[in-house]
Amino acid sequence: MTIRVLVLGLVTLMPVQAIAATIVLVHGAFVGSWYWDPIADGLREMGHSVVAVDLNTGGQTLADNPADAALEDHIAIVVAAINAQDGPVVLVSHSYGGRPSTGAWDIARDRIAAIIFLEAVAPYGTGNFALPEETRQRSALASRNPKALAQGILLPPAYLENRYPGQDLHPHSIAAAHAALRLTRGELPKTPGAYVLGSNSKAALFKQYAQKVREQRKWTIWEIESGHDMVHDAAEILTRLIDKLSTELIDVDLE
């Protein structure tokens, strides 16, 4: 797998001819739209229009974010955000956010100019399924945390509470995290895209997603010095990379 490694200040991140993009940001599990605050203003200063969606129904209780919250509910939120924009968007997602973003890619394919996955779940299935049901991960969860599986939700891990004191963290539906994603409009289009890995990430699973999009879609894989929590670990370089990729991927699409 070819990986382009970025170090802050490399010539590859020098300014390029600006193309203003509308960027829709989709967060991962447990957090909210506030997760993108460290990079959203920077992208706006670079001339982009930025919309950060919120996948949560609100609050921190099971009643607010129920176990039966479905992947389709989150897909609908992302699709609505895309359709609310005036033109095509660059869809950026992190971690779990790749699941609803993939569903939105299917439904709103004509409104998406480019896709950027930041250590995010990415399509790897064939035929009618962009994401098969993740039975192996559910089985692992059942052995590690049977109580959570019985309740149908995962509670925010302690490290997030320590990392983001005072921020609203939310339970997450296990069903949404592992459900199959059936395509509604046929095979996904050949949308320009890129996949970004964190060099210090302990989440090895995302390297497998990166490998899939490299093999199946010929996307470039980028690596930055970061853990899985890229916005927290590497906000400055990530802002500049999203700016660079948005400009270049849209330019490719226009050609």
Summary of the structure (lengths in Angstrom):
residues: 255
radius of gyration: 17.3
end to end distance: 26.2
largest distance: 52.9
contacts: 827
relative contact order: 0.20
helix: 42%
strand: 19%
